[in-house]
Amino acid sequence: VNIIVAINKIDKPAANIEKVTQELIENGLIPEEYGGEHIFKQVSAKKNIGVQELLETVLVVAELAELKAMYNTLEEIDLLFKGVERAVRMLR
């Protein structure tokens, strides 16, 4: 399964994306841009930057990997749908 890294809070004045990326590389998470196999996305949930792209990436990776979710109870399914609805509302 591919790892998708969401580098969050990029809207903060003190955000240092390069430093975060370098620290992740030092810990073995190499982004595709550097020849690795992990997907890095920069996001700011507060300012709705990159959130749509992150969600699309998750969906594409899941589809390509043919990932399927298994739910044991109706409560788990309801919780999933509430989370998706909340994410969609954020994008509007």
Contacts in CASP RR format, 6 or more apart in sequence:
PFRMAT RR
TARGET T0000
AUTHOR 0000-0000-0000
METHOD contacts of the structure
MODEL  1
VNIIVAINKIDKPAANIEKVTQELIENGLIPEEYGGEHIFKQVSAKKNIG
VQELLETVLVVAELAELKAMYNTLEEIDLLFKGVERAVRMLR
1 65 0 8 1.000
1 67 0 8 1.000
2 37 0 8 1.000
2 38 0 8 1.000
2 39 0 8 1.000
2 61 0 8 1.000
2 65 0 8 1.000
3 29 0 8 1.000
3 38 0 8 1.000
3 39 0 8 1.000
4 38 0 8 1.000
4 39 0 8 1.000
4 41 0 8 1.000
4 54 0 8 1.000
4 57 0 8 1.000
4 58 0 8 1.000
4 61 0 8 1.000
5 24 0 8 1.000
5 29 0 8 1.000
5 31 0 8 1.000
5 38 0 8 1.000
5 39 0 8 1.000
5 40 0 8 1.000
5 41 0 8 1.000
6 41 0 8 1.000
6 43 0 8 1.000
6 54 0 8 1.000
7 17 0 8 1.000
7 20 0 8 1.000
7 21 0 8 1.000
7 40 0 8 1.000
7 41 0 8 1.000
7 42 0 8 1.000
7 43 0 8 1.000
8 43 0 8 1.000
8 44 0 8 1.000
8 45 0 8 1.000
9 15 0 8 1.000
9 44 0 8 1.000
9 46 0 8 1.000
10 17 0 8 1.000
10 42 0 8 1.000
10 43 0 8 1.000
10 44 0 8 1.000
10 49 0 8 1.000
11 44 0 8 1.000
11 46 0 8 1.000
11 47 0 8 1.000
11 49 0 8 1.000
17 42 0 8 1.000
21 31 0 8 1.000
21 40 0 8 1.000
24 31 0 8 1.000
24 40 0 8 1.000
25 31 0 8 1.000
25 34 0 8 1.000
29 38 0 8 1.000
30 36 0 8 1.000
30 37 0 8 1.000
30 38 0 8 1.000
31 38 0 8 1.000
31 39 0 8 1.000
31 40 0 8 1.000
32 38 0 8 1.000
32 39 0 8 1.000
32 40 0 8 1.000
33 40 0 8 1.000
39 57 0 8 1.000
39 61 0 8 1.000
41 50 0 8 1.000
41 53 0 8 1.000
41 54 0 8 1.000
41 57 0 8 1.000
42 49 0 8 1.000
42 50 0 8 1.000
43 49 0 8 1.000
43 50 0 8 1.000
43 51 0 8 1.000
43 53 0 8 1.000
43 54 0 8 1.000
44 50 0 8 1.000
44 51 0 8 1.000
45 51 0 8 1.000
45 90 0 8 1.000
48 90 0 8 1.000
48 91 0 8 1.000
51 87 0 8 1.000
51 90 0 8 1.000
51 91 0 8 1.000
52 91 0 8 1.000
55 87 0 8 1.000
55 91 0 8 1.000
61 67 0 8 1.000
69 80 0 8 1.000
71 77 0 8 1.000
71 80 0 8 1.000
END
